[in-house]
Amino acid sequence: MKKEYWYILVAYMGMHLSSFVGVPGVTFAGILLGHSLEDMAIYSVAIWIVFSFAVTLLIVLLLLKNEWKNPIPDRNAASVTQSTVWAILGVFLALFSQSLAANIETWLGIELGSENTQQILSLIESFPIVVLVSSVIGPILEEIVFRKILFGSLYKKFNFFIAALISSIIFALAHMEPEHLLLYSAMGFTFAFLYIKTKRIIVPICAHVAMNTFVVLVQSVYKEDIERIFREADKVQSFIGGFFL
């Protein structure tokens, strides 16, 4: 593995661990500036998430600068048109695999819903800027780390299934929700497939960004509309069912 890749892995792990120091640091700084402890308990998490993710993305891009300036041509890489098509199809593949995995988890008795997702949505409601992390910066970093580096390195030694399995399990465990191992692994397999199919990391990045953005819109922006639709559907079902009583 290239030394730049090791630096990226260290930076990514450091980003997640930095919250143990960064959040209290921001809280303390806010109190010194006159803000209350109660306010900073909320603000500091959002501020540090945006800051740490943005800085890590900048570091990653700088480390990959030479690689992207002088790319090694791959004759098997998909064309721009093919990559665009696969990026669009990838969104539906990711949503389908996620839905299938969720149904299997339900069948196994695993409760639906992600605590991680709900925490992020809660932060977005209070601080909309956090959506940049959940929908753009986060997916970019995850695809570079888990697909380009981990999956890419493993794929040089193993077949697709083994490489995708290992990298997807690590991807799932990184979200700190082991009960949803199947759900995150399904997405990991999908994005790994897109990467190996097109030989372009930008394809799973675009699909991941689009999927996360869609989820945020559905569960946050249009949450009330969706709940209203379900309530009206229940009323219609009850009304129709009344004819058969």
C-alpha positions, 0 to 999 in steps of 0.5 A: 500500500502506498505511504499516502494511503497509510497517511489517509487511514491515520487521518481518517481514524484521527478525525473520528477520535478527535471528537473526544478532545475537539468537542470539549475544546470547542465547548470550553472556548464557547464558554470563554466567549460568553455562551452558556454550557447548555448552548455549547453542549449542542453547538460544539458537536455540530461545529466540531463535526463540520470542522474535523470532516472538512479539514480531513477532506482537505488533507486527503485531497492534498495527499492524493494530489499527485495521483490525480494530476498524473493518473495511470491510464486504465483501458478498462475504465468506463467512459464518461457516459458509461460512468454517468449511467452507472452512477445513476443506476448505482443510487437505485442499486444502493437503495434496493440493497439497503431495502433488501438488507433491512427486510432481512434484518426485520425478519431476523428480529432486528429493530428497524431504524438507525440511531446514527442516522437519527442523531445526524438528522437531529443535528441537521434540523438544528444546524443545516450546515451539517448536511454538507458532512452527511451528504457530501464530505462524509460519502467522499471520505468513505469511498476514498477510504473504504473503496479506493484504499481498503477494497482496492488494496484487498482486490489486488490479493483476493477475489471480488467477494472476499475483498468486498466482504472484508472492506464492507464489514470494516465499513459497517463496523466503522458506523458503530452499529454492529446490529446493522452489520448486514445493512451497511455491508450491503451498501459496501458491496454495492459501492465496491461493485460500482468501483470495480465495474467502472474502474472510477472512484468518482462513480461510487462517490456520486452514487453515495452522495446522491443516496445520502442526500435522498435519505436526508431529504426524505427523512428530514425536509419532507418528513411531515409530508410523508407522515401526512401521506401515510396518515391519509393512506391509513384513513382510506384503508380504514374507510374501504375496510369499513365496507367489509365489516 
